[in-house]
C-alpha cells in the first residue's frame, strides 16, 4: 500500500501522540492511580501503535521506495514500536506488583513519574520537529538523554534505599515489587532514548548533506 | 558485400559488449525512480537515438579524420577485434579500460604502421579533450555539489524540506541521466562504428543517399541497446543495489556534470571517455563533502587512462600480424 509523504508524516505524528499518551498513563500507574483503567488504556495504545506501524511497514516494504529516504524512517518506526511494547510490558508489571509496594512508594516514585511523563512529551515533540525544525528536534533529544540519566539514577537510588531499609515478614515481597517496577520503568525510558537517538542520526544525516 | 556483412557483424557484437557495460542508468535504478526493466528499455531507445543522430560526428572523427586513407576490410577487422579483445580482458581483470581510448589508440597505431598520413591536429584535439574532460568533470561536480550543500544549509530545516528537495532532484537526475545516455550513445557508438564509417560515407556519396552513412551507427545503436537489455541489466542491478547510500542530490551532481561534458563533446565530434568523466565526477563530489579519496584508485585509473592507447597500439600490432596470416 503506497502512502504519500503527507500520509507518512501524519502517521508518524500520530505515533508520537500515542507515545505521549502512553507516558501519561504509565506515569499515573507509577503513582498507583487508576491502575486497572490505565492498564487497559495502555494495552489499547499498544494495539493502536501496531496498526499505525503496519500501515507504514506495508508502504516501506514495497520496491518503489528510495532506500536513501526510507531506511532511517523504517528504523524510527521500529524504535517507536519498541517503546510502546515496553510501555505495555511495564503496565503489566505494575498491574501485578502494584499491590505489594511499600506504603511510601507513591511519594518516592512521584519524581520518576513526573520525569517519565516529560520524556514521553519530548519524544512526541521531537518527532513533530523532525519534519519542520531540525535544530529544535536536536535540543529535545538532548533533553531526553539528560532526563533518561536522571530517571536511571532515581530508580537505582530507590531500589538501593529499599534494599537497605525494608525489614519484616513481607520485606522481600515489597522489595521484589519495587525492583521489578523500577527495572521495567528504566527499560521503557531507555527505549524512548533509543527513539531519540534515531531522530538525532536522521538530523545529522539530512542536515549535514 | 560479404566483407561488409562480416565487419557489420563484428561491429554489432562489439556494440553489444559496449552496451552490456553501460552503467549510466544505475543511479535512477538505485533510488528506485525506475525499475530495471523500465531503465533498460528507455536506455536502449535513448542510446539508439543518440547513436544515429549526434553519433555521426564522433564516428566520422574517429573513422575518417585520424588518418587520410580509408581502411580496408582486413584493417577494419583488425581494429574491431583488438578493441573487443582488450574490452573482454579489461572486464575480466576488473580494469576500468576506456573503449574510446582503446579505439583511438588502435586506429592511430595501425595508421602509422601502414604509413598513412595521421592528422596530428585531430590527435591533438582528441588527446587534449581526454585530459580536460575528466578535469572539467571533477571541478563541475565539485562546484555543483558545493552549490547543492549551500542550498541545503540555507533552505532545509526539516524532513519536509528534504523530501521536497529530493523529489525535485529526482526529476533533474532523470533528465541528466537521459542526456548522458543520449550523449554516450553518440560517443560510444564510434567505438564500434568508426572502422565502417569510411566505406559507408563513400557509399552515401556515390549513391547520393546520405542515409547510407548512418547504417554503421544504426548497427552500433541497436547492438548497444541489445547489450543493455540482455546483459547490462545485471550491471544496473548490482550497481543500483550498491548505490543504496547515494542520495538523489549527490547523484545529480555527478550525473549533471557528466551529462553536459559528454553532450558538448559529442556535439563537437570529439571522442571522450564517459567512464573517466564519471569517475572524475564521483571524486569531485566526494571532495565537496571533504571525504578522503582513495588516491591508490585514482592513480590506478590515471595510469590505465594514459596507458590504454599504448596497450591498444601494441594489441593492434599483434592482431594485424594474426589477421594478415589468415587473410593475407
HADDOCK unambig.tbl for C-alpha pairs under 7 A between the chains (distance, minus, plus):
assign (segid A and resid 64 and name CA) (segid B and resid 32 and name CA) 5.61 0.50 0.50
assign (segid A and resid 65 and name CA) (segid B and resid 32 and name CA) 6.11 0.50 0.50
assign (segid A and resid 66 and name CA) (segid B and resid 31 and name CA) 4.52 0.50 0.50
assign (segid A and resid 66 and name CA) (segid B and resid 32 and name CA) 5.17 0.50 0.50
assign (segid A and resid 67 and name CA) (segid B and resid 31 and name CA) 6.56 0.50 0.50
assign (segid A and resid 67 and name CA) (segid B and resid 244 and name CA) 5.90 0.50 0.50
assign (segid A and resid 68 and name CA) (segid B and resid 244 and name CA) 6.10 0.50 0.50
assign (segid A and resid 68 and name CA) (segid B and resid 245 and name CA) 5.58 0.50 0.50
assign (segid A and resid 68 and name CA) (segid B and resid 246 and name CA) 6.80 0.50 0.50
assign (segid A and resid 68 and name CA) (segid B and resid 247 and name CA) 5.98 0.50 0.50
assign (segid A and resid 130 and name CA) (segid B and resid 158 and name CA) 5.72 0.50 0.50
assign (segid A and resid 130 and name CA) (segid B and resid 159 and name CA) 6.18 0.50 0.50
assign (segid A and resid 131 and name CA) (segid B and resid 158 and name CA) 4.54 0.50 0.50
assign (segid A and resid 131 and name CA) (segid B and resid 159 and name CA) 4.27 0.50 0.50
assign (segid A and resid 131 and name CA) (segid B and resid 160 and name CA) 5.24 0.50 0.50
assign (segid A and resid 132 and name CA) (segid B and resid 157 and name CA) 5.92 0.50 0.50
assign (segid A and resid 132 and name CA) (segid B and resid 158 and name CA) 4.14 0.50 0.50
assign (segid A and resid 132 and name CA) (segid B and resid 159 and name CA) 6.40 0.50 0.50
assign (segid A and resid 132 and name CA) (segid B and resid 160 and name CA) 6.29 0.50 0.50
assign (segid A and resid 133 and name CA) (segid B and resid 157 and name CA) 5.18 0.50 0.50
assign (segid A and resid 133 and name CA) (segid B and resid 158 and name CA) 4.91 0.50 0.50
assign (segid A and resid 134 and name CA) (segid B and resid 157 and name CA) 5.73 0.50 0.50
assign (segid A and resid 134 and name CA) (segid B and resid 158 and name CA) 5.19 0.50 0.50
assign (segid A and resid 207 and name CA) (segid B and resid 153 and name CA) 6.89 0.50 0.50
assign (segid A and resid 207 and name CA) (segid B and resid 156 and name CA) 6.95 0.50 0.50
assign (segid A and resid 209 and name CA) (segid B and resid 149 and name CA) 6.12 0.50 0.50
